Amino acid sequence: MTSTTDPRELTVGVGAGGLATADMVLNIGPQHPATHGVLRLRLVVDGERIITAEPIIGYMHRGAEKLFEVRDYRQITVLANRHDWLSAFSNELGVVLAVESMLGMEVPERAVWARMLLAELNRVLNHLMFLGSYPLELGAITPIFYAFREREELQTVMEEVSGGRMHYMFNRVGGLLHDLPAGWLGRVESTIEDVRGRLPDLESMLVGNEIVHARTRGVGVLSAETVAAYGVSGPIARASGLDVDLRRDTPYLAYDQVFSSGGPGRVVTRTQGDSLARLEVLLEQVHVSLDIAQHCVGVLGSLPQGPINVKLPKVVRVPEGETYYATENPLGFNGYYLVSRGDKTPWRLKLRSASFNNVSVLSETLPGNLISDMVAILGSMFFVVGDIDK
C-alpha cells in the first residue's frame, strides 16, 4: 500500500517473505565531504538500493555570465578563470580565443606555443587533483600526498611565469601578459622529467590496487548512448568509448601539428564506461599531456626571439557579430558564445561548461546502484561545482 504522503517521499510495500519495505528520501549534502564543492543529491532509496537520483545545483551560483557583460574585454578574464578553479588557464584561454577570432587577430607564434605548453601543464594539474582526491573518497589517504607532490612541482613553474598559483591571469587578448623568464623553459623541462619519473609511484596505488578495482570495476557504467544524449564530454565520455577531442577534431592554437602523424598527441579512450575506466583515462591523459608539454618546450626553444603579444589600443572594441568558441578543457568541452554590438563590453557572453553535463548524467548513472557505491560513482564523474553553477 502507499502512504498518504507524497509517494516520492515514502512508499510502503510488502517485499519477499512478507517483509515490509519503505522507499525513503535521502539527502546527500549540500555539505558533504564526497563532493568537490557544494552539491546536493536527492536520492530515493529502497533499503540500500538507489531508485532515483536528482542532482540539485545552484548553491554556488554567482551570475558570472551577467558579470561578463559589465566588464570590458581586458577584464573578463578575471572572471573566466574562476568557474573551474582547477582549469583556470584553460578557462581564460577560451575566452581570449573567442575575442581574437571576432577581431580576426593572429597572435605571435611564440604566444601560440607558450599557450599550448601552459594549457597542458594546467591539464596535468587538474587531473592530479582528481587522481589524489578520488582515492581519498574511497578511503585511501596515501595517494593524495603523492599527487600533491607532483602538483607542487608543476605549480612552481606556473607561478614563476604568471605570478599566480590558481588564477593565473596570464592570457591577454593578443597573446600573453609578458615574455617567458630567462631559463624558464629549462626548468619546465626538468620538472616534466621529474614528474614523469615519479608517476609510477602514484600509478601503482591506483590501477595496481585490488581494493580500488573492487570498488570501481563495473560500478557506475555509463553507456556511449547516454553520454551522447546528455552532452557529456572529456575524460568521462572517452571512458565510454567516444573518440572525441576538440584538440584533434577542431584544432585551435597549434594542436593540428601536435595531433598530426608522428606528433605526441593522441586521444585516450576506454570502452567499459565504468568508474575504473574513467580513472584509467585520467591517468593516461597525464602522460599524454606531459608528452605534449615537452614537445612545446622543444618548439619554443627553437623559435627565434620575438614578441609574445600584439599591441592593443587603449580600448578594445569587438566588431558587431557573434561567435561560439569551444576548447577541450581538462574536464571536457568549454565553450563561450559571444555576442557583440561593437562596444568595449560583451553584449552577451554565454558559458557552456563541462561540469554541468557531467553532473546531470548522475540521474541516469546512480539508480540501481547501492548507496555504498554512490561515492565511488560521484567521485569518478570529475566535476567542479563552480563550473556547474557559474
Protein Blocks (a to p, Z undefined) as FASTA:
>chain_A
ZZfbdfkloccdddehhiacddddddedjbdfkbgcjdddddddehjacfbdcddehjlg
golmmmmmmccfklmmmmmmmmpmmlmmmmmmmmmmmmmmmnopacdfklmmmmmmmmmm
mmmmmmmmmmmmmmmmnopaklmmmmmmmmmmmmmmmmmmnopaklnolacghiafbdcd
ehklmmmmmmmmmmmmmmmmmmmmmmmpmklmmmmgopaiacfklmmmnopghjllmmno
pacdfklmmcghjlmmmmmghiabdcdddfkopaklmmmmmmmmmmmmmmmmmmmmmmmm
mpccddfbdcddfbdcddedddddddddfkbccddddddehiabdfbdcdddfklmmmmm
mmmmmgopafklmmmmmmmnopafklmnZZ
